[in-house]
Amino acid sequence: MEESPHGGNQDSNSQGRNLAKRVIVGIVLIPLVIIITHVGGVLFTIFVASLAWVAYAEFCRMFAFWRPALLLGGIATFSICLAFGLKQEASLEIAAIILMALFIERLMRTEIRLFAGSITTTVMGVMYTGWLLGYFILLRNMDIETEAATVRGSQLVYLVLVITWTYDTVAYMVGTFLGKRKIFSKISPSKTLEGTVGGFGASVIASLVSRATFIESITISEAVFVGLLLAVFAQMGDLVESVLKRSAGIKDSSHILPGHGGILDRFDSLLFTGPVMYLYAKLMML
């Protein structure tokens, strides 16, 4: 999320306008994501890969001074995501080919003094956006047989989205209007204890509501644990992007989403909660 969440540094008019923009974007974006997740298949895979490509372009914008590979890196990011829809062996082979291609392309096109920074930034951007978002494709394609029922991949994706976006939204609102005590001040000065606690509590409630409505097969204790687990990693994903932006000296990754900033600003928490949910489901639910 952008630097304003969890903090109370904006004037009331600015807060109101920003909140209104966020709500309007959410009204459009959330149903679109729900529909695409429900459809699944190729549409979902291409959608996630496209988001990753845009996020990578924003990452390149943040660190343009290192001259990352914008075009080939974007293609690599898109391809890495698509590879998550293949068998594991094939996806690893594709990742190896892409990595070598990036090194060769940077070798041919980058000055010696910039090579290390350029290839490091390029590979990091591809992994940060394409690799991490790719786990949503694995999650969507996962079906789990439990004693109670079958848990569909779409349900797991919905659960991640509901908990993560609930955390982001409530932490933003509580922090903006009630936040006073700063935390993580060296990383993100706007974060407050009130916003974080509010986000954690709302995440647990969101997980319990999800259990009662569309994923009844998980237990109450499991719903509470997953709510807390994803809240922790939503916070970590938020903080990581905050550090990246601060190190680059910018406020938002882009301005493509009014009130939110860029794709990275909107999906930064999901970059961590998606993989964590997949690993949890694979280790604890299968």
N, C-alpha and C positions, 0 to 999 in steps of 0.2 A: 504494500500500500504506500501511498505518497506520504511525505513527511508530516502531514498535519494530524493523522490519527493519534489518539490517546493523549492529545495535548490540548491546552486551553489558551493558545496564544493568538488566535484570530479574533477580530472584532465580531459582534453579533450579526451585522449585516453580511459580512463575508461568509460567516459560518452558515447562515441561512441560505444564501445563494449556492454555496458549494454543496450543501445537503440536498437542495432541490435538484441540482444537476445530477447528483449521484442517484437519486431516486428515479429520475426519468430514464437514465441509462440502464438502471437495473430492471425497470419495467420492460424494456426492449430486450436486453441481453439475456436475462434469466430464462424467459420462456423459450428463446431460441436455443439455448444450451440444453434445456430439458427435452425439447423435441428431437434434437440431433442425437442426444444420448439415448433416447427411447428407440430411435430408428437403428442406431448402431451400425455395424458393418463398415463398408467402404466410406460411407458418408462421415461417420464419426472419426475414422482414421484420418481422412483428408482434412477434416475440420481441426483436429488436434495438431496435425502437422503444419497446417497453415498458421495457426496461432503461434506455434513454435517459431516459424519463419519470421513472422512479424516481431516477436519478442527478441529474436536474434538480431534483427535489424536495429531495434532499439538499443540493444546491448552494444552493437558496433558504434552507434551514435554517441553513447556515453563515453566510449574509450577510443574515439576517432584518432586521438593523438598517437596511438600505438599502431595505427594502420592495419586493423584486422581485415580479413578477406570478406568483404561484404557479399559479393555474388556467390562465390564458391562455398563460402561458409553458410550462406542461406540455403543453398541447394543441399549441402551436407546435413544441415539441421532438419530440413524437410525429409530427407532420405532416412536419417536415423530414426525419426518418428515412424515412418512407413515400415521400417525394418522390425519394429516391435509387433507388427501384425503377422510376422513370419515365424518359422520355427527358430528356436534359440540358436542353433548352430549357424543358420543362415544369417541371423541378425548380427552375430559376433563377427562373421566373415565380412559382412558389409561394413561394420564399424571399423575393422582393420583396414579395409580398402580406402574408406573415407579418410582415415587418419593419415595414411601415407600420401593420399592425393593432396591433402591440405599442406603437408610439409613440402611436397614438391612444388606446389603452386606458390607458396610463400618464398621458397628458395629461388624461384625464377623471377619473382616480381618485387621482392623487397630488398631494400638496401641492407648491407651487412650490419650496420649499426642498429637497425630497427628489427632485424630478423627475430631475435629472441622474444622481444615484446610483442611483435606482430603474431607469431605463431602461438605463443602462450595465450594471448587474448582471444585469438580465433578458436582454438581448441576449447578453452574454458567456456566461451560463449555457446558453442555447439553443444557441449555437455550440459551446461546449466539450463539451456532452454530445450533443446531437442531431446536429450537423453532423459531428463527428469519428467518432462511432460509426456514422453512416450509411455511411461508407466500407466497412464490413464487408459491407453489402448489395451495393455495387458489386463488391467482391472475390468474394463468393459467386456472383455472376452472370457472372463473367468466365471464359471458356474460351480457352486459349492453345494454338495449334498450333505445336509445335516440330519439329525434324528427327527427334527420337527418338520423341515421342509427344504426345498431347494432355494439357495440364495443366488439370485441372478447378478451378473456383472453390472447391469444397469442400476440395480438397487445399491450396490456398493459405491458406484460413481455418484449417485444421488446423495448417499450418506456423506461422502466426502464434501460434496458441494454445499450441502445444507449446513454441516458443522463449520466448515471453513468460512463460508460467507457470513454465517451468523456471528462467528467470532470477530471477523473483520468489522462488520457493521456495528455490533454492540460496543466493541472496544473503541471504535471511532466516536460513536455518539456519546458514550459515558465519559470518555477521555476529553472530548471537545467541550462538553457542557459542565462536567463535574470534576474533571481531572485537576489535581493540585500537586500531588507528590510525584516528583520525577523519578523515573528508573531508566537504566541504560543510557544515562545522560551523555556518556562519551560516544556512544554509537548513534543514538537518535534522541536528541534533547527533548523532543515533543512527547515521548512516551510517558505515560503516568501509571501509577499503581492502580488507581481507580479504574482506568480503562482496561488494564490487563485483567484485573479481578472480575470486572463485569463481563469481559469476553469469555473468560474461563467458565463462569457460571452459566452464561447463555449457551455455550457449546454443549455442556452436559444436558441442559434442558432440551436443546435442539436434537441431541442424540436420542433422548428418551421419547420425544415426540415422533421422531423418525421410526423408532421401534414400534410405537403404538399405531402407526399409520401404514407404512409400506415395507418394513423389514422386520416383521414380527418374530422371525425365527431366532434372532439373537436374544440373549437373556438381559435382564435389567442391569445386572452387574457388568456385563460385557458392554452394554450401551454406555454406562457411566464411564468405564475405563476408556473406551474408544473416544468418547467426547473429550476427556481430559488429554488423552494422547495426541489427538489431532490439534487440540488447542495449543499444546506446547510447541508442536512443529509448525503450526500456522504462525506463531510468534517468531520462531526461529527463521522461517522463510521471509517474514516481514523484515526482520532485523538484518538479514544478509543483504537484501536488496537496498535497505537504507544505507548500509555501509558502502555498497558499491556506488550508489548515487553520491554520497558524501565524498568518497575518494575521487570521483569524477567531477565534483563541484557543480552538480545539477540538482534541481528539485524534483522533477518528474522525468521518467524515461522518454515520454513523448506527450502529445496532447490529443491523441486519437480518440480518447474517451472523455468527454467533458465531465468535470467533477472528480474523475478518477486519475487522470493522467494518461499513461500508456497501458499496453497489454501487460507489460511486466509489473506495473503498479497494481493492476487489478488481479493478476494471477500469481504474484510472488509467493503468497502463502501456499497456493496449490502446488507449486513446484516441489514443496516438501511434503505436504499432506497426502498427495497422490501416491508417491512411492512408499510412504510409511503405511498407508492403508493396504496397499498391495502386499507388502512384506508381512504385515500383521495377518491378513487373510490367508496367505500361503502357509505361514508357520503355525497359526493358532486355530484356523477354521477348517483347513483341508483334512 
